[in-house]
Amino acid sequence: MGEPRTAEDGGRGTIGYPFTAVVGMEDLLLGLVLNAVNPAIGGVLVRGEKGTAKSTAVRALAALLPPVTVVPGCRFACSPAEPDPQCPDGPHEPGGPGTARPGRMVELPVGASEDRLVGSLDIERALTDGVKAFEPGLLAEAHRGVLYVDEVNLLHDHLVDMLLDAAAMGSSRVEREGVSVRHASRFLLVGTMNPEEGELRPQLLDRFGLTVEVAASREPAERVEVVRRRLAFDADPAGFAARWAGPEEEVRARITTARDLLPLVELDDTALLRIAAVCAAFEVDGMRADIVTARTAATLAAWDGRTSVTAGDVRRAALLALPHRRRRNPFDAPGLDEDLLDEVLDRHRGPEDPEDPEGPDDPGNPDGPGEADGPG
């Protein structure tokens, strides 16, 4: 099946825990692969108590990201087909040579400085030599990749504001003493948090396309499987990763196939009406919820290998895209009222709907070689 891949990690070359070896957590794994297929969904926020493999699953996604083609020597990951005309390392000629590199996941530490996030500018050289000596930050490194923020609810407010600006504009600008540098910064934003440590500002919460609640399983058999796999990985990381190389490659190939199929998926008026009715029923603010739900439903269809969006796709998309956007009181339980969701969808179900599949294959627990049947 080939050698196990390692995620880019600053050259350390360590072997990460395989994505497909994560036990349970179906919603979390699905939310991550949907964003890998369609970064336009806007990322995913993972909420849950400590010790529930949130960070493990997110970091494992890096090894499944399809490779990207970049302009050789460009520190800002410009695409040879459509290079950024304002790239500080440019200008690059469109259609020039390119080189492939693995998909990149960049982690933003909670205590990072402003210069580490957006980059730094050498003012002395700019004023004396007229040269824009710019040292890229994490926003440049994450361009066309994943920006991961662990404990995102503890991030400093001024870093949150910069993150919001970059996520909204798709670019980052650094200005010092009248000298300005701008570069593209389009990334998949993934955050994890423990709600016991505080909630997110509403402005940042709305920037995440999807949200997933995770909790440790209460099933003894599933907890035993978690411990068994973790001990096996700690004892022999390379051997454990090699055993899961086959399932890892299958998910990686499926992501690539779904990406190719996504432009062919049709969101007809019936599907759009269902989405609008669901968003209106849950009284979400603004139109971002409708757009994210539509993109997620289309991506679910592509992930299942279909080009038409069904009521089941809309239902699953709503369960991922709406819980953090609906209006609720401080002591209301998270999530959606699924009875209300089904009622709204039933009212807008067309007579010629295709049969909904039972749901997407669990991306995180294909039966591994030599393993017992995985949960789910």
Disulfide bonds with the S-S distance in Angstrom:
none
